[in-house]
Structure formats: C-alpha cells, structure tokens
C-alpha cells in the first residue's frame, strides 16, 4: 500500500512516497521515494500540469472486439436478417440474390 508521509527536519517538513507491506507478518515500509518540501512539490506540479504526459503511444488492439460487441448490442445481425431474410443466414451464404441469375 502506498502513502505519503511527512517528516520534520530542522522545523521543515519533507514529504516521501512510502510503500508498506507485511514482512514476516508485520507491517513494514519496504520502499521510500523523496518527493520534496511542499513548495518543491507545488512548483513541480505547476510546471507541466499534473498528470499530463509529454508524449503518448496508441496501440490498436481490441478495436475489432469492441466493434463486434457494439454490433451485438445494437442487434445489427437481427435487423439485417429481418430485412434480407433469414434464408441467407441459415444456408451459410453471405449474400442471397433476390432474383434468379440470367442464364
């Protein structure tokens, strides 16, 4: 579990990001990272804006599954079956002609 802890030194408070875990059944601080004084933290947060990344990389995965799920929720296949007819779906064809082909 991570938390912020303030430690006083020479009348000034300095902040650390600490992480605790159970070691041999007892809670212990397993890591500490210095964050700075309140003024230093405020200055760093006002520089680039909190939580705003400098750059990002977008990966395309799951978009096909998302579209498939959306089509299912919108019942697109059922609507197409109502308009085109259920025959094409039951015969395993993707498209059923509405009129016979010329000889």
C-alpha positions in Angstrom: 0.0 0.0 0.0 1.4 3.4 -1.0 1.0 6.6 1.0 2.6 10.0 1.5 4.4 10.6 4.8 5.8 13.9 6.1 9.0 14.0 8.1 10.1 17.1 10.0 13.8 18.1 10.0 15.1 21.4 11.3 11.5 22.7 11.6 10.7 22.0 7.9 8.5 19.2 6.6 9.8 17.0 3.8 7.5 14.5 2.0 8.1 11.0 0.9 6.1 8.4 -1.0 6.3 5.3 1.1 5.1 1.8 0.3 4.3 -0.7 3.0 3.9 -4.4 3.0 3.9 -7.2 5.6 7.3 -8.6 6.3 7.3 -11.7 8.5 3.7 -10.9 9.4 4.4 -7.3 10.5 3.7 -4.1 8.5 7.0 -2.5 7.3 7.9 0.3 5.0 9.5 -1.5 2.1 10.4 1.5 -0.1 10.6 5.3 0.2 10.9 7.9 -2.5 11.7 11.5 -1.7 9.1 14.0 -3.1 10.5 17.2 -1.6 9.0 20.0 0.5 5.5 21.4 0.0 7.0 24.3 -2.0 9.0 22.0 -4.2 6.1 19.7 -4.9 3.8 22.7 -5.8 6.5 24.1 -8.2 6.9 20.7 -9.9 3.1 20.3 -10.3 2.7 23.8 -11.8 5.4 23.3 -14.4 3.9 20.7 -16.8 0.5 20.3 -15.3 -0.4 17.4 -13.1 -0.9 14.1 -14.9 -0.3 15.5 -18.4 2.0 13.2 -20.3 4.8 14.6 -22.5 4.0 12.1 -25.2 1.9 9.0 -25.7 1.8 5.9 -27.9 -1.5 4.4 -29.0 -1.7 0.8 -29.8 -4.6 -0.7 -31.8 -5.8 -3.8 -30.0 -9.3 -4.8 -29.0 -11.0 -2.5 -31.5 -12.4 -5.3 -33.6 -13.7 -7.0 -30.4 -15.2 -3.6 -29.3 -17.0 -3.2 -32.7 -18.2 -6.8 -32.6 -19.7 -6.2 -29.1 -21.3 -3.0 -30.2 -22.9 -4.7 -33.3 -24.3 -7.3 -30.9 -25.7 -4.8 -28.6 -27.3 -2.9 -31.5 -28.7 -6.2 -32.8 -27.4 -5.4 -36.3 -27.4 -9.1 -37.4 -31.0 -9.5 -36.4 -32.0 -6.3 -38.2 -30.2 -7.5 -41.4 -31.9 -10.9 -41.1 -35.3 -9.1 -40.9 -34.6 -7.0 -44.0 -32.7 -9.6 -46.2 -34.4 -12.6 -44.9 -33.3 -15.5 -42.7 -32.7 -17.8 -45.7 -29.2 -16.4 -46.4 -28.2 -16.9 -42.8 -29.4 -20.4 -42.5 -27.9 -21.6 -45.7 -24.4 -20.4 -44.7 -24.1 -17.8 -47.5 -23.1 -14.3 -47.0 -25.4 -12.9 -49.7 -28.6 -14.3 -51.2 -29.7 -13.0 -54.5 -33.2 -11.6 -54.6 -33.8 -12.6 -58.2 -32.6 -15.5 -60.2 -29.4 -15.1 -62.3 -29.9 -14.8 -66.0 -28.9 -18.0 -68.0 
